[in-house]
Amino acid sequence: MSQCKQRKITLFGFRGVGKTAITLRFVQDVFGENYEPTIENNFSKKLKFNGENYELEIIDTPGQDEYTALSQNLILNTDGCIFVYTISSKNSFNMLNILRDKIIEKSGVTPMVLVGNKSDLEESRQVSIQEGQNLANSWKCPFFECSAKENQNISQTFFSTLEQIELSINPNFRITQEKKGGTCQLI
């Protein structure tokens, strides 16, 4: 494999929203049914995106709340963020603005994607798709609802985050192939 561009993506969100499940589904294509709180895990994934080779370092952080002190080093060394809530918890959704503000305060504007996880739990929904879309619009970032359990929109979330990172580095960055044509390949 030729020279890889190195990019670091960090997942942030309340406890139990599925940050680890999303990460494991993307990196290892597995889903664990049991919840175990995360301390902090680092994962690596090689892929081809828009004709270029990338090595992603993915940081799966422990659950945060409005009182969590965030590591300055973690924030400053992140190329892009995925903010995760679960559609079955209004509280996990509501605290994201506070968390995002803390990160922007320490790092400035960071490429980001907003994700409503656990879309397979429709019967327990507390956050509407429109609420998620409205928040993403106010943040000026992409939005996805996903399900790590059903492997729905997981890859798209990471590829969209990578696209946001590349746009922040080079505003003239453009996807050179049709999105449906497979601009991304997992290696």
Beta strands, then each sheet from edge to edge (+ up, - down):
strand 1: 5-13
strand 2: 41-49
strand 3: 52-60
strand 4: 80-86
strand 5: 112-117
strand 6: 143-145
strand 7: 184-186
sheet 1: 6+ 5+ 4+ 1+ 3+ 2- 7+
end
